[in-house]
Amino acid sequence: MILVVTSDEVIGGCVLRALNKNGFEGCWSNNAISAIEYVGETVPDLVFLDILLTGPDGFTFLNEMASYADTFAVPVVLMGEKDFSEFDFSAYSVVGFLDKKTMRPEEVVEYAKKYA
């Protein structure tokens, strides 16, 4: 299962369509709280995480994932409109970054094939 965490319905729908079209099962959460509750019940194979969320941000979700033995190694692809190269994500399982303005379905599928 691949978890998509974004409050942007358009981005969430596009990512899920790309995944489903290519045989991957995806689930969408529109905020960090419901995403944290989800991973408390089901550990995803991969997470696409929007940094800007309604309510607690994506960094809150990343910190929560990193604090548990069963979720700290789950690969995470960050989505945003910012250059993330200035941040140190070594304490997290961040495997890549997608620019929400330019991301393509093929990029989503490439990450899914590699990490899910």
N, C-alpha and C positions, 0 to 999 in steps of 0.2 A: 504494500500500500504506500502511495506517495501522498504526502500531506502538502496542500497549497494553503499558505497563510497570507491573506491580503484582504484589506477592506475595500479594495477596488474590484467591483463586480466584473468589469470588462476584462481586466487582467486575469482574475481568477477563472472566468469562463474560457478565455483563450488558452490558458495553461492546461486546464482540464480537458478541453477539446483535443489539444495536441497530444496529450497523454493517452486519452481514450482511443483516439484514432489509430494509435500505434500499439495498442494492446496492453497498456498499463492501466491499473486501477488507481484512481485518484479520489481524494476527499478534500473538500474546501472548508476552511474555517475563516471567518471574517474578522477575528480579533485574537489577541494573544491569550486572553483568559480561556476561551473555548478551545483554542489549540493546546494549551497546557492541560486542560481536562482530557482532551482526546488522547494525548500521548501518555497520560496516566493510565489509560485503559488499553491502548494499542500502540505499540512502538512502530513508527513508520520506517520504511526502508530508506526514504529520502524526503527532505523537506525543501520546498521552494518558499522562501520567507521574504515578505515585503518588510522593509525596515520601518516605513511610516504606516502605522496602523491607527485605527480609531481606538482610543484608550491607551493602555500600556503599549509601548512600541516593540519593534522586533528585537531590540537588545534585551528587553525583559524576558522575552521568550528564549533567546539564546542562553541567557544566564540560567534560566530554569532547566533547560535541556542539559547544560553542562554540569549541573549539580547532582545528577542521578546516574548511577552506574549503568543502568540499562538504556539510557538515552544519550550519554555524553559523546558517543562515537557515531551517532546517526549523521550522515552527510547532509550539509545544508548549503543550498544555493541562495545567496542573497539577491533580492531584486530591489532596485531603487533608481533614483535619478541623480545619484551622487557618485563621484569617483571614490571608491572604497580603499584605494591603495594606501591612503595615509593611516588607516586603522590597523591595529595589530589583532588579528583573529586567531593567533596561535593557541589560545586557550579553548577554542571552539573547533568544531568539525566543519568549518566552512571550506567548501571545495571549489566554489566559483561565484561569479557575480554576473548578473544580467541587468542591463540598462533597460528600464521599463519603456523608455522612448523608442528604442531601436531593437529590442529583442524580437527574435523570430521563432516560430514554432519548432523549426529544426534544431535550434539551440536547446530548447526545453527537452526535446526527445534525445539529443546527444547526452545530456546529463543523466536522463532516466536510464538510458542504455548502459551507461558507464557505472552508475551507482545504485540502481534499484534492482 
